[in-house]
């Protein structure tokens, strides 16, 4: 989607969108548009009030022609309201046959801030993302036609605000592609190839660790997950030195199980196809690193993605096996479908030994229990530092990638003590998300600030949202980019 900013709307624009504040229809400035009185009356008859994201479509006389006008509600005029409006506008026109729309801010008495308008434009571009790669018989009326959104009368500072939103959108596009791509196309090696190609030229240092190197490093936990698959595991690290040379202050670590059958503890067949998105944490890390590099963020960050496929062949890991992690801690594998934490623990150890970050945030589609607890409205957050938790919660509220905090406690830690090893990889049914977080915490070095985001319910949606259609959401990129901007960039 092309987003253009111009000073004034073209007089011959065929389709015009006019933002309307909550209960602000009477204050709307119609300017040169004919038929304003009739159009206003029609909108009132439709009980249109300007709620954020609401749209009324009108046709008004313009000389000898007819102009299509869309009244787009921006609610109270906050950033989130303008975001809803941008997404709603594109959703309405994307497959309508229209190729362009002009958003005329001159008609809106309450002008948006530069950041609010950038959120509007970002949502418009994000809502246009589609994954039609394998659809060979798509009806003409279902094909996207809208190509350009032109915004007239943007306030000062919009260019800079849009540059950030554009970078985040590009990062979200990568995340969504990774999450949506079928598992026969996306597996550890092809994940690495795709991400490397996507970030080429952005200044990111790329590090790849293969299975031979993992074996030398003693990554028995991660390799145990991979051993049932014909696809070799990989660790992909993207290092961004936006603040100059030196170790990164922050590490982002993502679970990248490109397909999860559950292994020998195999999942039910119904719905197993969804497990192509079990790499959503790694996808979010890849998209965030692309966004940070694209906007030249003034921070040193490393993004680490543990990439494996969990399959149940004759060499697969068994329930009851004991593996030795890179940290030296031994793990009794009770359930091979609790594999994500086995991947993460070795990645966390690796990044600490290699780069010594002061703060680690890991993201994973880790537990079904998180969906039971929070549905698809919030991701869960666990943290060993209250200030870090507050920073992430604030970033979630600011961007719409919402989080809800859960507890950590030694009482839960005891549940995963093993009678024959240092720890077992799963506890009883109760508190499943908490014990998973407690497991990862055991591999975090003393003095390191750490947060775990369980985003199992957030990376894929069965219904459209303000900035996404059904399918891959791109969750996590906006959250992490804002978290970095607010807390790590001077």
Residue pairs with C-beta under 8 A, 6 or more apart in sequence:
1 90
1 124
1 125
1 128
1 146
1 147
1 148
1 149
2 147
2 148
2 149
3 121
3 124
3 125
3 148
3 149
3 151
3 162
3 166
4 148
4 149
4 150
4 151
5 150
5 151
5 152
5 154
5 158
5 159
5 162
6 150
6 151
6 152
7 152
7 153
8 106
8 152
8 153
9 16
9 102
9 104
9 106
9 150
9 152
9 153
10 102
10 150
10 152
11 32
13 67
13 100
13 102
13 104
13 150
14 67
14 68
14 98
14 100
15 67
15 68
15 69
15 70
15 93
15 98
15 100
15 101
15 102
16 33
16 67
16 68
16 69
16 70
16 101
16 102
16 103
16 104
17 69
17 70
17 71
17 72
17 89
17 101
17 102
17 103
17 104
18 28
18 30
18 69
18 70
18 71
18 72
18 103
18 104
18 107
18 108
19 72
19 73
19 74
19 82
19 85
19 103
19 105
19 107
19 108
19 112
20 28
20 48
20 50
20 71
20 72
20 73
20 74
20 108
21 27
21 50
21 73
21 74
21 75
21 76
21 77
21 108
21 109
21 110
22 49
22 50
22 51
22 52
22 73
22 74
22 75
22 76
22 77
23 49
23 50
24 50
24 109
24 110
25 40
25 43
25 44
25 48
25 49
25 50
25 71
26 40
27 109
28 40
28 71
28 107
28 108
28 109
29 106
29 107
29 108
29 109
30 36
30 39
30 40
30 107
31 104
31 106
31 107
33 39
33 60
33 62
33 67
33 69
34 60
34 61
34 62
34 63
35 60
35 61
35 62
36 60
38 60
39 58
39 60
39 69
42 56
42 58
43 56
43 58
43 71
46 56
48 54
48 56
48 71
48 73
49 73
50 71
50 73
50 74
50 75
51 73
51 75
52 73
52 74
52 75
52 76
52 80
52 81
52 82
52 84
52 85
53 72
53 73
53 75
53 81
53 84
53 85
53 87
53 88
53 466
54 72
54 73
54 88
55 70
55 71
55 72
55 73
55 88
55 89
55 92
56 70
56 71
57 68
57 69
57 70
57 92
58 68
58 69
58 70
58 71
59 66
59 67
59 68
59 69
60 66
60 67
60 69
61 67
68 98
70 89
70 92
70 93
70 101
72 85
72 88
72 89
72 103
73 81
73 85
73 88
74 81
74 82
74 85
74 108
74 110
74 112
75 81
75 84
75 85
77 110
77 112
77 116
78 116
79 113
79 115
79 116
79 119
79 398
80 119
80 400
81 116
82 112
82 116
82 117
82 119
82 120
82 123
83 119
83 120
83 122
83 123
83 400
83 466
83 467
84 123
84 466
85 120
85 123
86 119
86 120
86 121
86 122
86 123
86 124
86 127
86 467
87 123
87 124
87 126
87 127
87 465
87 466
87 467
87 468
88 466
89 101
89 103
89 124
89 149
90 123
90 124
90 125
90 127
90 128
90 146
90 149
91 127
91 464
91 469
93 101
93 146
94 127
94 128
94 144
94 145
94 146
95 141
95 142
95 143
95 144
95 145
95 146
96 145
96 146
97 145
98 145
98 146
99 145
99 146
99 147
99 148
100 146
100 147
100 148
100 149
100 150
101 146
101 148
101 149
101 150
102 150
102 151
102 152
103 120
103 149
103 150
103 151
103 152
104 152
104 153
105 111
105 112
105 117
105 151
105 152
105 153
105 154
106 152
106 153
111 153
111 155
112 120
112 155
113 155
114 154
114 155
114 156
114 157
114 158
114 160
114 161
115 161
117 151
117 154
117 155
117 158
117 161
117 162
118 158
118 161
118 162
118 164
118 165
119 165
120 151
121 149
121 151
121 162
121 165
122 162
122 165
122 166
122 168
122 169
122 467
123 466
123 467
124 149
125 149
125 166
125 169
126 169
126 172
126 467
126 468
126 474
127 466
127 467
127 468
127 469
128 144
128 146
129 172
129 173
129 176
129 468
129 469
129 474
130 144
130 469
131 176
131 177
131 180
131 181
131 471
131 472
132 138
132 143
133 181
134 182
163 295
164 295
164 481
164 485
166 294
167 290
167 291
167 292
167 294
167 295
167 481
168 291
168 295
168 477
168 478
168 481
170 290
170 291
170 294
171 287
171 288
171 289
171 290
171 291
171 292
171 294
171 474
171 477
171 481
172 287
172 291
172 474
172 477
172 478
173 287
173 474
174 195
174 198
174 283
174 286
174 287
174 290
175 280
175 283
175 284
175 286
175 287
175 472
175 474
175 476
175 477
176 283
176 287
176 468
176 471
176 472
176 473
176 474
177 194
177 472
178 186
178 191
178 194
178 195
178 279
178 282
178 283
178 286
178 287
179 276
179 277
179 279
179 280
179 283
179 459
179 460
179 472
179 473
179 474
180 276
180 277
180 471
180 472
181 276
182 276
183 258
183 259
183 275
183 276
183 309
186 194
186 258
186 276
186 279
187 231
187 258
187 259
187 309
188 231
188 232
188 233
188 234
188 256
188 258
188 307
188 308
188 309
189 231
189 232
189 234
191 234
191 236
191 256
191 258
191 279
191 282
191 305
191 307
192 208
192 234
192 236
192 307
195 236
195 238
195 286
195 305
196 206
198 286
198 290
199 206
199 238
199 289
199 290
199 293
202 290
202 293
202 294
203 240
203 293
204 238
204 239
204 240
204 289
204 290
204 293
205 238
205 239
205 240
205 241
206 236
206 237
206 238
206 239
207 235
207 236
207 237
207 238
207 239
208 234
208 235
208 236
208 237
209 217
209 234
209 235
209 237
209 350
210 232
210 234
211 223
211 226
211 232
211 233
211 234
214 222
214 223
214 233
214 235
214 346
215 223
217 326
217 350
218 324
218 325
218 326
218 328
219 325
219 326
219 346
219 350
220 323
220 324
220 325
220 326
220 346
221 323
221 324
221 325
221 326
221 331
221 342
221 343
221 345
221 346
222 233
222 235
222 306
222 308
222 326
222 342
222 343
222 346
222 347
223 233
223 323
224 317
224 321
224 323
224 333
224 342
225 233
225 257
225 263
225 308
225 310
225 317
225 336
225 339
225 342
225 343
226 232
226 233
226 308
226 309
226 310
227 315
227 316
227 317
228 263
228 264
228 310
228 311
228 312
228 313
228 315
228 316
228 317
229 308
229 309
229 310
229 311
229 313
230 311
230 313
231 258
231 309
233 306
233 307
233 308
233 309
234 307
235 304
235 305
235 306
235 307
235 347
235 350
236 256
236 282
236 286
236 304
236 305
236 307
237 302
237 303
237 304
237 305
237 351
238 285
238 286
238 289
238 302
238 303
239 248
239 301
239 302
239 303
239 355
240 248
240 289
240 292
240 293
240 297
240 299
240 300
240 301
240 302
240 303
241 248
241 300
242 292
242 293
242 296
242 297
242 298
242 299
242 300
242 301
243 298
243 299
243 300
244 300
246 300
247 300
247 355
247 356
247 357
248 300
248 301
248 302
248 355
248 357
249 299
249 300
249 301
249 357
249 358
249 359
249 488
250 299
250 300
250 301
250 302
250 357
250 358
250 359
250 360
250 361
250 484
250 488
251 301
251 302
251 303
251 304
251 351
251 352
251 355
251 357
251 359
251 360
251 361
252 285
252 288
252 289
252 301
252 302
252 303
252 304
252 360
252 361
252 362
252 363
252 480
253 281
253 285
253 303
253 304
253 305
253 306
253 344
253 347
253 348
253 351
253 360
253 361
253 362
253 363
254 279
254 281
254 282
254 283
254 284
254 285
254 286
254 303
254 304
254 305
254 306
254 362
254 363
254 364
255 278
255 279
255 280
255 281
255 282
255 306
255 340
255 343
255 344
255 362
255 363
255 364
255 365
255 366
256 279
256 281
256 282
256 283
256 305
256 306
256 307
256 308
256 343
257 275
257 278
257 279
257 308
257 309
257 310
257 339
257 340
257 343
258 276
258 278
258 279
258 307
258 308
258 309
259 275
259 276
259 278
259 309
259 310
259 311
260 267
260 275
260 278
260 309
260 310
260 337
260 339
260 340
261 267
261 272
261 275
261 310
261 311
261 312
262 310
262 312
262 336
262 337
262 339
263 310
263 311
263 312
263 316
263 317
263 336
263 337
263 339
264 312
264 316
264 317
264 318
264 319
264 336
265 319
265 335
265 336
265 337
266 312
266 337
267 275
267 337
274 460
277 283
277 365
277 459
277 460
277 472
278 340
278 365
279 307
279 365
280 363
280 364
280 365
280 455
280 458
280 459
280 460
280 475
280 476
281 340
281 362
281 363
281 364
281 365
281 366
281 453
281 455
281 476
282 305
282 306
282 307
283 459
283 476
284 363
284 455
284 459
284 474
284 475
284 476
284 477
284 480
285 303
285 304
285 305
285 363
285 476
285 480
286 303
286 305
287 474
287 476
287 477
288 303
288 476
288 477
288 480
288 481
288 484
289 301
289 303
291 477
291 481
292 299
292 301
292 481
292 484
297 481
297 484
297 485
297 489
298 489
298 490
299 484
299 488
299 489
301 484
301 488
302 351
302 355
302 357
304 347
304 350
304 351
305 347
306 343
306 344
306 346
306 347
308 339
308 343
310 336
310 337
310 339
312 336
316 336
317 323
317 333
317 336
318 333
318 336
319 333
319 334
319 335
319 336
320 332
320 333
320 334
321 332
321 333
322 330
322 331
322 332
322 333
322 420
322 421
323 330
323 331
323 333
323 342
324 330
324 331
325 331
325 342
325 345
325 346
325 349
325 443
326 345
326 346
326 349
326 350
326 353
327 345
327 346
327 349
327 443
329 345
329 422
329 423
329 442
329 443
330 421
330 422
330 423
331 342
331 345
331 418
331 421
331 422
331 423
331 424
331 425
332 418
332 420
332 421
332 423
332 424
332 425
333 342
333 424
333 425
334 424
334 425
334 426
335 425
335 426
338 425
338 426
338 436
340 364
340 365
340 366
340 436
341 364
341 366
341 425
341 436
341 439
341 440
342 425
344 362
344 364
344 440
344 443
345 439
345 440
345 442
345 443
347 362
348 360
348 362
348 440
348 443
348 444
349 443
351 357
351 360
352 360
352 444
352 445
352 448
357 448
358 448
358 449
359 388
359 448
359 449
359 450
360 444
360 448
360 449
360 450
360 451
361 388
361 392
361 450
361 451
361 452
361 453
361 480
361 483
362 440
362 450
362 451
362 452
362 453
363 453
363 455
363 476
363 480
364 452
364 453
364 454
364 455
364 456
365 454
365 455
365 456
365 459
366 433
366 436
366 452
366 454
366 456
367 432
367 433
367 436
367 454
367 456
368 432
368 456
369 431
369 432
369 433
369 436
370 379
370 380
370 433
370 454
370 455
370 456
370 457
371 456
371 457
373 380
373 406
373 433
374 380
374 404
374 457
375 457
376 457
376 458
376 461
376 462
377 402
377 457
378 396
378 402
378 403
378 404
378 457
378 458
379 396
379 401
379 402
379 403
379 404
379 453
379 454
379 455
379 457
379 458
379 475
379 476
380 403
380 404
380 405
380 406
380 433
380 453
380 454
380 455
381 389
381 392
381 393
381 403
381 404
381 405
381 406
381 451
381 452
381 453
381 454
382 405
382 406
382 407
382 408
382 434
382 437
382 441
382 451
382 452
382 454
383 389
383 392
383 405
383 408
383 449
383 450
383 451
383 452
384 408
384 441
384 444
384 449
384 450
384 451
385 449
385 450
385 451
387 449
388 449
388 450
388 451
389 405
389 451
391 483
391 486
391 487
392 403
392 451
392 453
392 479
392 483
393 403
393 405
394 486
395 401
395 479
395 480
395 482
395 483
395 486
396 402
396 403
396 479
398 482
398 486
399 478
399 479
399 481
399 482
400 466
400 467
400 478
401 458
401 475
401 476
401 478
401 479
403 453
403 479
406 433
406 434
406 437
407 434
408 434
408 437
408 438
408 441
409 434
412 427
412 431
412 434
412 435
412 438
413 438
413 441
413 442
415 427
415 428
415 431
415 435
415 438
416 423
416 424
416 425
416 426
416 427
416 435
416 438
416 439
417 423
417 424
418 424
422 442
423 439
423 442
425 439
426 432
426 435
426 436
427 435
433 454
436 454
437 452
437 454
440 452
441 450
441 452
444 450
453 476
455 475
455 476
458 473
458 475
458 476
459 472
459 473
459 475
459 476
460 471
460 472
460 473
461 468
461 470
461 471
461 473
462 470
463 470
464 470
465 473
467 474
468 474
